[in-house]
Structures are given as structure tokens and as C-alpha cells.
Amino acid sequence: MARQNKVQIYEFLFVTSLLLVFVDIAACQCLKAETSEGYVDLQEGQTACAPLESGETQDDKGKRFVTCIHKRCHVQLCPPGLRYVEIANNIV
């Protein structure tokens, strides 16, 4: 009987630890971040091209990018003369 209780305790601890890992991973996301490609889930530190604002044209695409920092999306301007490129996921 004592052995069965130990097994149940270990199973409970194992499942609980997996859930905590999953919750920690899920907590480091910006869910449904608005990007130029639509709404996507970004991981902590991940970047994407920002959506066009009212009055902007396709020529303005890539002037701004979105970064997921502490579960919040931050839109930043690219330095003058540079653009955010989706293929490279970087500013070039």
C-alpha cells in the first residue's frame, strides 16, 4: 500500500512539473500580435514586420517592426535608410 502511494505521489509530481513547464513556455508569448502578415503568436524576443498604418502604402512596409517583450508587443522604427525584411527576420 505504501509503495502504491509513493508511485501516485511521483506521478502527481511529474505531471505537475510538466504543467508548470508548459505554463512557463506559454507565459512567454505575445498571443495574436498584429503584424503585416496578420495576427500571429510571437515568442519572447521574436520580431515581425509591423502592419501598415492608416495612410501608409506598400512602399512603407518594413519601416517598423514588432518585438515581443515580456508578453507585450512593442512597435519600433527601423533606423533611417534600413528596412525590416521578413525573409531574414532582421533589419537590413
N, C-alpha and C positions, 0 to 999 in steps of 0.2 A: 504494500500500500504506500509506504514512504517513497519507494522508487517511482511509482506512478505519479505521485505529487511532484517529485523533482522534475520528471520529464515534462509535465504540464507547465511548470514554472519556467523551464528553459524554453519551451515552445512559445509561451507568452512573451518572454523577454526577446526572443528572436523576432517574432512578428512585430512587436512594439518598436524595436530598433530599426527594422525595415521601414515602418511607417514614418518614423522620425527622419530618416534619410530622405524619403520621398517628400515629406513636408518641407524640409530644408531646401531641396532642389526646386520645388515648386515656388517657394518663397522668393527665390532669386530671379524672378521673371517679371517682365512688363507684358501683361496679357493684353492682347488686341491693341497693340501700338499702331497708330496711324502712320503709314509710310506711303511712298509714291506707288508701291505695288499693292496697296490696300491695307487691310488690318492683319497684322502678323504678331506672333508671340516672340518677343526678344528675350534672350538670356542676359543675365547681368554682364555689362560691359560690351554687349553686342551693338553694332551700329547698322543703320539702314538709311537710305535716301529719304529725306523728308518730303511730304506731299506738297504739291504746288499750292500756294495761297491765292486768294481772290486777286485777279488782275495779272497773275503770272502766266507766262506761256511756256511751251515745251523747251524753249531756249533757256529758261531759268532753272530747269531741272538740274539738280546736283549742286546748287549753290548753298543748300542747307542739308544737314543730316541729323538724324535722331539717334541718341545714345540712351541705353537703359542703365540707369544708375540708382541703386537702392530702391528698386521697384517703381521708379518714376521715369518717364520719358523726358529727356532734355533735348530741345532743338538748338543746334549751334550753326553758326555761319562758317562756311569754309573760308580760309584766308584768301585775300584778293588774288585773283588770277587762277585759283585752283577750284576743282570740282570733285564732288563725291561720285565715285564710279561703282555701280552695283556689282559688276563682274569681279573687281578686285576687292570689294568691301573696304575701300580705303580712299583717301583723298589724294588725287594726282593733279 
